[in-house]
Amino acid sequence: MSDEKRQSSMGDVTEVKDLGVQCDVVPGLEGLTSCAATSQILARMQDDQISTAWDRQNTMKPCPIGAAGVCCNTCKMGPCRLIEGKEGKDRGVCGVTIETVVARQFGKFVAAGTACHSDHGREVAELMIAVSEEKAPGYRIKDTIKLYALAEEWGIELEGRSDLEIGGDVGRKALAEFSNQHGEGAFISRAPAKRIEKWREMGIIPRGNDREVVELMHRTNQGMDQQYKNLMKQVSRTAMADGWIGSMVATELQDIIFGTPAPATGEVNLGVLEPDYVNLVFHGHEPSVTELMVEYSLTPEVQAKAEAVGAKGFNMAGICCTANEQMVRHGVSIAGSYSAQEVVMGTGIVDGMVVDVQCVIEGLGEVAKHYHTKLLTTSPKAMIEGVQHVETDHSNAQEQAKAIVDMVIENFKNRDPSKINPVKDKMPAVAGYSFEYIKYMLGGKFRASFRPLNDAIIDGRIRGVAAVVGCDTPVTNNKEGTSEAAHVELVKKLIANDVLVVQTGCSATVSGKAGLLTPEAMEMAGPGLRSICEAVGIGPVLHAGACVDNSRILVALAEMVHEGGIGEDIDELPVAGAAPDWMDAKAIAIGQYFVDYGVYVAFRPTLPVTGSTEFQKYIFEDYEQISGGKWAQFDKWEDMADGMLAHIDKKREALGINGEQERVLYDMEMRRDLEV
Ligand code: MSK
């Protein structure tokens, strides 16, 4: 479709350009993956009869009762399997109703997800304190501007004090956020005033994460809260503790200690592993140990050690969110997303794999047995049976990081030539769009501002903004296309329709593999979005970081409201969120805090609530009257895209900016003159 044709139509663009990065998948594996590199390794692993999650998902038949959220296992009288509309089966032994069971299960997902991000955030707060007390060798405060800004926001004295003293107070205040029993989380004040008032009316502003998670686990137990609407208030309060305390503390303090991201270029896909180099793959979520490994890996000492064992050098690449953390801060390459964690070892050239916490699957231990890969765990909270554990804490992380790198280099000589199976596929990717950088890039150093973004939304060059985040899996492939395709095609359709896309988590990695994180991706964008991208010098898809960095999106949305002109509250903005192949409880916690922020949140595949018509009506329809946001669920990415675009248009209509805008074709000179 020509630009002219696009511009002559106010309707949706369904035909999108392709950068020619679609992979040639090994025949027979098209139903599993749309990535050639993954399929090549998988084929070899299958030939060698090495079981991976990709194979196991074919033989595992999900329990339909559990999938619908109607298996109640909160006590020993059951577990009760409830079936809607079937007398004698529609209540549990204790008399519990289906909607209560579904709400409890949903609440437990949120409690688990919040606990994950919160425990992560708490670790970072404790690291901050250790740094300030000089008890964390190797770590230092890298972003003093952000430190001072946060200290000021929290009323911490700056005058005449050292960075370490200020950092100590920031760390202690952050730590207290987790155990506060009363009051409101400190970051809540960042939200728009109208939203805060709404939250107060709803009674969902979090006190402290520990209290909210404990209270939710209490209220979801048998014999407790039997009004699902009342229970959902605590579900919301807990999810809010995830976004506005746990995740935001993690993001803010990691930026202070490790540096605030700015765009850096790296590469994505299995081809980042170099056959002639020692390859260390890191995986998980908490970046503290990896930071020190990356720093050490760049020293001449490590280069010399790698050469001494016959390698050309030392190479690091990541999986999952620890990878995203390193990509957005240092441009370190990403080998793959969640679904690639076993496959990566099938290249036969991973000399070491180091995992920290979250999304580390137990299958790794078994796969590692078939290769020379030295698999190592580092967190006392996440050990794997039969896998070597190198316990790290703040005081010994530097020394352990070096020991790990040295161990991996030593393991290079144990490669089995018969199992070496490298691939070449990789794509360049630009990542590191922190809130601070987006503001700077839009407005410049001296007038950093979201004004140009709001203006572009008002004049229709940008139709809206979408966050596309979350997991990828090998599991939903067989039904409605592969997991990768759902992420990639959704993003392509959104940008083709002039929607600016912000990404985090494994979804960003999948987009990176498809070439969507490059400036060249603007070729696939609609003309309005492309004119902005060209003027600002960015691509249409912005990689903002790891899952905890969804907190950056919370702050960015607040800034859009603060900047003015497109509504006084988040639920007035033409924005939407999506998780095209969610998998973890963390995703549900994230989704809920965005719904409570007033955002339309689309999940694929269905949420575990389909067993109750009443509960579904509540969260998919009625809840919009309560928070202004709502959940939506889809089987197909096409329907998901349509739902998001329709929601964005609904908000534009309400703002009075959805009329026929005067559309003009921009030549280069006009683009240069654009006020961005
Ligand atoms: S790592 S939670 S698979 S995004 Fe954050 Fe990826 Fe989902 Fe884990």
Boltz pocket constraint, residues with backbone or C-beta under 6 A from the ligand:
constraints:
  - pocket:
      binder: B
      contacts: [[A, 284], [A, 285], [A, 320], [A, 321], [A, 338], [A, 358], [A, 359], [A, 469], [A, 470], [A, 471], [A, 472], [A, 504], [A, 505], [A, 506], [A, 507], [A, 546], [A, 547], [A, 583], [A, 584], [A, 586], [A, 587]]
      max_distance: 6.0
